[in-house]
Amino acid sequence: MDSSGVLRKTSVIVVTVASEELYIVVSLSTRTDTQVIYVDPTTGSLCYNGKPGFDLFKSEEQAMQFVTDGSQWQCKKVTGRAILGYAALGTFSLLLIATKLTPSIAELPGGGCVYTVTESQWVKIALKNSQPQGKGEAKNIQELTELDIDGKHYFCETRDITRPFPSHMPLQKPDDEFVWNIWFSMPFKSIGLAGHCVTLLQGFAEYRSFGSSGQLEGIVSLIARRSRLHPGTRYLARGINSCFSTGNEVECEQIVWVPKGAAQAVPFNTYVWRRGTIPIWWGAELKITAAEAEIYVSDRDPYKGSPQYYERLTKRYDTRNKDGVVGGMQKKNSFVPIVCINLLRNGEGKSESILVQHFEESLNYIRSTGAFPSTKIFLTNYDWHTIIKFKGEPETIEGLWELLKGPTTSIGISEGDYLPSKQSTKECRGEIIYNDDIKGAYCLRSHQNGVIRFNCADSLDRTNAASFFGSVQVFVEQCSRLGISLDSDWKFGSQSVKSYTDYIAPLPPGWEKRSDGVTGKTYYIDHNTRRTTWTHPCPEKPWKRFDMKFENFKRSTILSPVSQLADLFLLAGDIHATLYTGSKAMHSQILGIFNEDAAKSKQYSAAQNLKITLQRRIKNTWVDSSRQKQLEMFLGMRLFKYLPSISFQPLKVPSRPPGFFLKPVPNIFPSFDGGANLLSFKMKDLFWVCPQGADVVEMFIYLSEPCHVCQLLLSVSHGANDSTYPSAVDVRTGRSLDGLKLVLEVCLEIVGAYLVVHI
């Protein structure tokens, strides 16, 4: 915030001064001061001490004045809105910044803006490191800078969005499964500025407002976070891996809320589901001559890691002990349901049928172990493409609704309110969530318990479509519970409203039914807000549209909000398909089935699907290996393969005592520890190993762990005379002091204040 209390925008300025030194000037929206981070020109290490007037300033103007020495016109500047990552890669270091952001979710209930990175830039910094790099490494670094960032990554500066909303954890403790720049953010954590590099998620996050008669009634947002535990492209990341995660694994979240004034409680509810490839060891071999890839399942222990996968889901979606009071009774769930909706082709002779068979066998295997007594895993096979072919889209959707009704109503949704003041939580009957990132608090009256998981072969087109039609039913129910009616004047088609007159709806959490002592008339008390009403808060039958035919659903529902939701799913489907296959989603025309021009879009989609099929085949054959390399490098994986000449812990080799001088020499600091950390590079308490008075210094460094030492860096105090410089350096190595052999004997010529000795 600025001095007036208004939240300022984060600013990042990368400054290269006349001496070619580079500084990163950062002014965060969550702080009132400005930090200056210096990039060491030799090692690429980030340097920050938090010293006022040196690298900590009251304003950005003061910081820029100090860095440029008042001559900004002589400097090169790159401006940005957020830091996404940094790494020193040998002769160069790379700084990734977001130069343009879009507030894709302007404000979550209780505050917090989600930004999508729409434009980014890699700032390449040349280092004074003479160690040569091969052409292959330079090519790999160049490929890393071509990683597709824009439009597919997002973050929030003030809230943890790596967990279902509202998260009980602070921003500084995200769920690592969904943080894609963990490795790239490490340099900032090492200097105590972890918050200066945002927590970057991959996937989709947007919102839409909706209402009737031109009035805003509600807001719906769709957040889809892609797991980083099994990163990769379509034919290189399928099934489960050694991290117990599956390829193209995505957690999706649908949040609906009613916007209110600044001092008012904001009611909201959420629904979470998963999508991903089948959690067993399987893959597909792409053959240029074949129409389809050949699917295979591992011959050796194909279900290894599958139980651990479901165990992780259980821990994430187990809310059995968190629900509040429901109608005067404590709601208890006896188990955590995990419902798998499998959309693969299951007909005889179909290539995907082998996966269907193994999917069922894997669950039977897990059940037989009895490892998870509190978890119940259900599997429903629903051959999406075949059913559409023989029954058509409306009947396919109706069949899906019939399958989803029981699991969806059993798992439920999470409901609550954002309370602008923590004092108002006294009346909350449920879980209270608050931390330092939240001004007020959240009161969760009920929780979703368990999760529905959709899959096709690749967690792409069929998965996106089926999850949309499941979410449509939930969306209508979410609106109803928030007091937003999506009922049209058709009175539910052939079913009259009177057909529900005998239905007595259960009261929401925190409500109580009473009778007036004088008139005998029934009234209702909302203990959450301490208000009374003569009207039942939920007069309608919950989940009533699950029993409808498709045409009745269309006639009985205001479809403009549904179309807004479909638009979100279309965009999200394209994003995740592009990340996994390099092309947009196929068969997306079914998401527009509620629109009047659905027939026209269906005719157009046939040609579009053929075009996308060809695009996928070309990219999967020729580009996937490069895209896989980009992802792994961005995540800091397999760097020994892509950048073999680089030590990614420069001057931080694992050294253990004793590391000491063989011949004691006088030292500037009497408290010096004898050299136990001679190979540790500590920016906050630099010391000189030896003063000018020593003629010869013999130093012994014991390495208790295997490592590859390729350089020794000797630094000389700036401004020292020539007699300070060592004239020669000998390096001996061996397993004992008696067996040391000379490996390097060199006369020195020091340029500037640094000397790098290559071993």
N, C-alpha and C positions, 0 to 999 in steps of 0.2 A: 504494500500500500504506500501511497505517497503521504506527504505531510498533512493533507486534508482528509485522510482516511479513505480515499477512493482507491479501489484495487487497480493497480497499474498493470500493464502488459509486460510480460517477460521480454527482455531485450538481450541479445547476444551480439557482440561486435568483435570480430577477429581482426586484430590490428597488426600489420607488418610495418615496423619502423624502418628508418633509413639504414640502420646497421643490419637489416635482414632478420632481426630478432622478432619473435612473434608473441603476442599477448592475446588472451581471451578475456574480454571485459563483459561481465555478466551481472545483470540487474534482474532478480527474480520478482515475480508478482507477489510472492509470499513473504518478501523481506523489504525493508526500507533502505538498505544500504547496497553497495556495489562491490563486487569482488574482482580482482585482477589475477588471472592465472598465467604464469609464465611457462613457456615451452622451452625446456632445455635444448639448445641447438645441437648438442652432441648425442645425447641418449634419447631424446624425445620425451623424457619424463616430465610430468606436470609438476609445477612448483607453486606452493601456496603456504604462507605462514600465518595469515590472519593478523598481520601487523598494521595497525591504523597508520594511514599516510604512506604506506609502502605497497600493500596489495589489498587493503580494505579501506573503502572510502564512503563518505556520506551520500554521494550522488554519482551518477554516471558522468556528469560533466567534470567533476573533480578527478575521477579516475582517468578519463581521456586526456585531461590536461597533464597529468603526471606521466602517463605512458608516452605521449607524443612530445613531451617537453614543450608544449604550446605550439607545435608546428604540425597540426593535423593535415594540412594540405600536402605535406611531404610523405604521408603514410598511405599504405594501401589498406582498404577496409572492406570487409564482407559482413553484412548485417543479417541477423536471423531472429527467429522467435523462440527457438528452443534448441538445446543440445541433445543429440540423439546418441552420440557415442564418440569414442576416441581410441586410437591404438597406434603405437610406434611399430613400424614394420620394416626394420632394417635401415635402408638409406632414406626412407620417407616415413612420415607419420600421417595419419588420416584423421581428420575431424569431420564428423557428420553433423550438420545442423539443419533444422527445418527453417526454410526461408518464407514459407507461406502456410498458414493454418486456416482451417475452416471449423467454426464451432458447430460440429455435427450434432451434438446434444447440448443446446445452449445452457440449460440449467436442470440438473437432476433435482428431485424433491429434497429440500434441505440445502441446496447449493452444490456447486461443482460442475464445471463446464468440461465436456469431453471434446477434445480437438482432434481432427483428422489431419494428418500431414499431407497437404496437397502439392507442395513443392519442397524439395530438399536439395542440398548441395554438399559435395565432398570437398573439403579444403585440404589440398595436398601440401605438406610441409617438408621441404628438403632438409635433411639432417647432415651435420658434419661428421659423418660416420664413413670411414674409408673402406669398410668391409664390403667386398664385392658381392653382388647378387647375380644369379644366372638369369637368362632371358625368360626361363620358365616361371621363376618367382615374380618377375616384373609383370608378366602376362597375367598371372593369378591375381596380383594386386589390382591390375586394371579391370579384370573381370569382377572383382569385389565391388568396385565403384559403379558397376553397371547393374547392381542389384535393384530390383523393382521395389522402391520404397513408397512412392507417391500414391496416395489414395487408398492404400492398403494397410496403413498403420495408424494407430491413434493412442492417445494418452490423456490423463487427467492430472493436473498439477496439485489438486487439493484433496482428492479422494482415492481410496483403494478401489479400483474397478477390476482387479484380477479375481475377485470373488463375487458371488451373487449379491445383488443389492438388497439391503444396505450392509456393507461389510463392517464387521466388528473390529477389524484390524486397522491400524494406522497406515498411512501412505508409505512409511518407511519399511514396512514388513509385508511386501506383496507375496502372492503365491508364485513361486519361481516357475511353475509349469507354463505360465502364460506370459512371462517376461522375455522378450526376444532380444533385448540388448544387455543381458547380464554381463557378458564378457566385455562388451564395448563400454560399459559404464564403470568397470573396475578401476581405471586410472583416477576417476573422480572420487571414488570411495577411499582410495589409498591416501588421498590428501585431505580427507575429512569433509569433502563437499559432495556427498552422495546425492543430495537433492538437486544438484546443478545439472545432472543428467536425468532426463525424465524416464519414467517406467514405461517402456514402449511395448504395446500390444499389437499383434497382427490379426487382421480380420476386418470386421465391419461394425460401425456404430453410427446410427442416425435416428432421428425422431420425426414424427408427423403430428400435427395438431388436427383435431377433427371436431365436428359439431353439426348441428342442424339449424336451419333458418338463419344462417349467417352468423351464428353465435358460437364462440369457442366453448366446448364442453369438457374436452379431455385431451390428453397427450399420450401417445404411444411411442415407445422407443424399442428398437431392436439392437441388442449388443451381442456380437458373435466373436468369441475369443478363441483363437487357434492355438492348440498346444504346440510347444516347441520340443517336446520329449521324443517325437519321432518325425523330425523334419525331413522334407524332401519332395520330390516330384512323383508323378503318378506311378511309374513303373519301377521306382527305386525306393519307395516308402509305402509299402502295403502291409497289412496285417500287424501283428504285434512285434515288438523288439525287446532288447534286453533291459530297457527302462520300463517295461510293462505298460507301454503306451502304443496306440495304433496310429497308422498313417491317416493324415487328414482328419485328425480328431478335433472337434469344435464343440465348445460349450455355448449354447444360445440362451438368451434371456430376453423375455418380453415384459416390459414394465409399462404399466398404465397408471396415470395419476390425474387428479383434478387440480389445475392451477389455482392458487389462492393468493391473498395479500400477504405482505411481509410478516405481519404479526399473527397470522392464522395457521392452524394446523393443516397439513397437506395430506389427504388420504391417498393411498397408493396400494397396488398389489403387483405381484411378480409371478412369472411362470418360467421355469428353467427346464431345458431338455438338452440332450447330447446327440451328436452325430459322429460317425467315424467308420473306418473299415472293420472287417470282422476280426475280433481279438484272438486270433490264432496265428501260428507261423505259416504264412502262405505268400505267394507272389504270382507274377504273370510274366511270361517271356514274350516279348514283342517280336514278331517275325514280319519282315517287310512283305513277303508274298501272301501272308495269311490275312483274312478279313478281320479276325479277332485274335487277341493275345491268348496264348495257351496258359491256362491257370494250373498251378500245381500247389500241393500242400506238402510241407516238410515231412519226410519219412521218419525223422528222428525227433521224438518228443514234441509233436506239433502243438501241444497245449501248455507248454512250459511258459509260465508267466501269466497265463490267463486268470488264474485265481487272484493273483496280486492286482490285476487290473480291476476286477470287480470289488476287491477289497478297498481300493482307492476311491471308487465311486461310492461305496457304502459310507466311508468316513466323511465324504464331502456332502452327502445328501441325507445323512441321518439326523433328523430333528425330533426324535421321539420324546425327548425330555424338555423340549423348549416351548411347547404350546401352553397357552394360558387357559383361563377358565372358559368353558363353553356351556352355557345354560346352567350354571351352577355346578357342573361336573368337570373334573379334570380329564381332558382328552388324552388318551393313551394309545399309541400305536405299538403293536406287538412285534412288528418286523419292518425292515426297510425293503420296499419293492424296487427292483430294477427290471424294467420291462423292455425287451428288445424287439423292435419291429423290423423284421428282415424283408426287404423288398426285392430280393434276388429272383432270377428266373429259376424255377424249380421243376420244369417239365423234363420228361425223359429225353436224353440226348443233348440237353442244354449245357453249355460249358460251365455255367455258374452252379449247377446242381451239386457238384462235388463240395463246394463251399457250404451249401445248405446242410448237407449231410454231416460235415465235420463240425459245423456250428452247433448242431443238436448234440453230437457226441461230446463236444467239449463241455457243454452245460451238464450233461449227464455225468461226466467225469467229475466236475466240480461239486455237484450235489452228492455224489457218492463219497467224497472225502469228508463231508460234514464239517468243513473248515469254517463256514460262516453260518452259524445257527440263527443269527438274527437277520440274515439277508435271504430274500426269496427272489430268485432270478427266473423270469418268465420269457419264453420265446414264442413269437407269433410270426409265421411265414405268410407273406402276402405278395404274390407274384404280380407286381405292379404293371409291368408292360403287357403280360399275357391277359390280365383281367381287362385292361383298357382295350386291347385288341378285340376281345370277344364280347364285352359288355358295354363298352363306351365309357367316357369320362364321368358322367353323372353317377352311374351305378358303381363305378370304382370308388368314387368319393364317398358314396353312401356306405359301401362295404367297409371302408376304412373307419368311418365314424362309428360303425357298429362295433368294430374291434377295439377302438380307442375309448369308448364310453366308460367301461369298467375301470381300466387302469388310470385314466385321467381323473375321474371323480374320486378315486381312492387316494391317489397321490396328492391331489388338490393343488392349491396355490398359496402363496404367502400374502398376508394382508396386514396392513398397519398404517400408522400415521407418522409424519414428521412433526414433532412438537418444537416450536421455536424457542421454548425455554425449558431448561432442565428441571426447573421446579415443578412444571406441570406433569412430570412423570409419576407423581404420587398416585394418580388415579389410573395408571396403566395396569391393565391385567394381562400380562404377557411378558415377553422378553424386552428388556430395555437395552438399547445399543447407543453408546456414545463414546467418543474419545476426543483427543485434543484437536483433531481435524474438523470436528463438528461443533457448530455454535450451540445448537439445541440438542435434541435427542430423538431417537426413533423408538416407537412402541409397536412391536410386532405381536398382533393378537393371535395369529395362526401362521403355521409354517407348512410349506410343501415338504412332504416326507417321501423320499425316493425320487426316481427319475425315469423318464422314458427315453430310450436310445434308438434312433433310426439309423439304418444303414442300407446301402446298396453295395455294389462292388467297390466303388471309389468314394463313397460319401459325397456324391455330387448331385446329379440332376433329379433322379427319383427321390433321393433323400430330401432335397430342398422342397420339392413339390409336396410330398407326403407330410413333412413337418409343418408346412404352411396350412394345410387343411386341418391338421390337428390343432394348430394354434388359432385358427379362426374360431373354432368352438370355444376355446379358452378365452379369447379376446372378447367375445360377446358376453361371456359370464363375468369377466373382469369388469366390463363396463356396467353390467347390471348391479354388481355389488358396490360400485361406486356411485350408484344412483343415476347412471347414464343409460337411458333406454334406447336400444337400437331397433325397437319394434316399429314396423311400418303400419299403415292403416289396413293392411290385408288381414289382420287378426289371425296370423299364423296359418294362412291358407285355408285348408279344409277343416282345421281344428279351431274351434271357438275358444275364446278366453274362458267361457263358462266351464269348459272341460277341466279346468284347474281349480274350480271353486271349492271342491272338497279337500284340496291339498292344504295342509297346515305346515308352513315352512318352519324349519328350526331357526332359532334366533342366532344372530351373529355373536361372536365372542364379546363378552362384556355387557350383554343386554339381559333384561329381566322383564317378565310379564307379570302385571298386577291388575287388580280390579278396583275401581273406584268405590269407596265405602258407601256413598250416597246413591249414585246412579247405577252401580253395578257394571258400568261400562269398562271394557278392557283398555288398558293403556300400557305403554312400554317405556322402560327406563334404560337410557344409554349411560352406563356407569363410566364409559370412557370419556364422555364429554359432560356428564352430569346434567343431561337434558331429558325431558319426557316428551312423548308424542302419542297421539291417539292412533297413529297409522303404523301398521306392521312394517318393520324396516325392510323385509324381504317377502313381499306378498306373492311373488311369482315362484314357480317351481324352478329350482336351480338346474342348470345344464339342460334346459328343456329342448334345445334345438338338436341335441344328439339323436333324438328319436324321429326327427323330421326327414322327409325325402328331400332330395336336392332342390327340386322346384319349389317346394313349400318353404325351404330356407330362403331362397331368393325372394319370394313374394312377401315373406313376413319380416324381412330385415332391411333396414336402411343400409344400402350397399356402399355409400361413399366412404365411410370409415374403413370398411372391408377392403375397398380398392386402395386406400392409403396404406394399409398393412401389406397388401399384395405388392405394392411398389417397393416397400422395404425388402421383401423377400426376393424380388427380382434383382435388386441391386446387390444384396448379400450373396445370392446364388452366383452372380457373375464374378464377384470378388473372389470367392473361395474356389470357383472353377479355374479362374486365371492363375491363382497362386499354385494350384496343384497340377493343372494341365497346360497352362499357357494360353487358354482360350476361354471365351464366355461359356455360360451354361447352355445346355441343350434342353429341348422339350419344355421350355419355359412358358409356352403359350397357355398351358393349362392353368397357370396362375391368374390369367385374365378371364377365366370362365364366367366370372360374375359381371363382366362388362358387356355392354350392348354389342360391341364390335368383336366379340370373341371369335365368331366364325371367320371373319376376315383375317385376323391374326393367325388363325390356325392354318389357313392356306399359305400365308407368307412363311410360317415357321418351318414347313417341310423343306423348302430350299435352304433356309437358314441352318437347319440342323445338318444337312449334308455338307454345307460349307464348313461348319464347325468341326465335323468329323474329320474332314481332310486336314484342317489346321492342326488338330490334335495329333493326328498321325505323324505329320511332318515334324512338329515340335518335339513330340515324345521320342522320335527316332534320332533327331539330329541335335537338339538343344538341351535335352534333359540333363545330360552329364554336366554341362556348364552351369545350369541353374542349380543343380545339386551342390556343386562346388561353391557357388556364391552363398548359399544358405549355410553350409557348414563353416565357411570362413567367417561369416557374420556372427555365428554362434560360438566361434572360437574352438571349433572341432577339427580334429585331424590336421592341425597346423604343421605338425612334423612332416606331413606329406606335401602340403602346398607351399610352405615357406621353411624348408629344412635348415637354412643358414642362420635363422634368427633365434636368439634366445629371448623368450617372452618374459623373462624376469631379469632384465639387465641390472647388473650390480646387486643382485639379490640372490646370489648363489647360496645354497644351504650350507652355511658354515657353522661349526660347533667349536666350543672351547676344547683344547687350547689353541688359540691363534695368537701368537705373541712375538715379541722381538727376541731374537737370540742374544743380542747384546743390548742391554738397557741403554736408552738415550733419554736426555731431558725432554720434557713435554710441556707444552703451553698450559695444559690442564692437568693439575695434580691428581684429579679424580678419575683420570683416564683408566679404563678397565683392562689395560694390558693387551688390547687388540682382539678381544673375544668376538667382536662384530666387525672385523676389518672388511668383510665383503658385504656388509649391509649398507645400503645407501639411504641415510636418514636426512631428509631435507630440513627437518626442524632443528637439528642439533649437529651441524657439520663440525668436524674437528680436523686439525692438521695432524697427520701421523708423526711428523718430524719437523723440528725447527731448523734453522740454518746451521747451527753449530756442529752437527754430526758430519764426520767425513765419510763413514761407511755405515749403512744400515742393513742388517740382515734380519729378514722377517720370515717367520715360519707360519704357514696357514694350513691347518688340518681340516680336510673335508671328510666328514663322517658319512656322507651319502654320495653315491655315484652321481657324477654330473660332468658336463662337458664345458670346460673353461676355454674360451677362445680369445679373450681379451683381458688385459689389465689396464685400467685407466688411472694414470697419475695426474693429479691436479696440482697446479702451482699457484700460489697466491697472486692475485692481480697486482701489478706494479712492482713485483719483486725484481731484484737485480739478477744478472746472469749467474752469479755465484750460487744462487739458490737452486738452480736447475741441476738435477743429477746428470752426470756426464755419461754414465753407462748403466745398463740394467742387465743382470744375468738371471735367468730363470732355470731352476733345477726342479726336477720332479722325481718322485720315488715313493716306495712304501714305507721307508724308514729314513732317519737322518743319516745313517751310515751308507745307505744305498742310493743317494740322490745322484741323478745324472743330469748333465748340462744339456738343456734343450734349446736355449736361446742365449745368444751373447751379442749385444747390439750397442753401438754408440748412439746417443740420442741427439736429436735436434728438435727442440720443442718450439712449436709455433703457437703463440698466444698463451693461454693458461692451461691447455690440456695436452696430454700425450696418451695416445692409444697404442699399447704394445700388443701385437698379434702373436699368439703362441702357436 
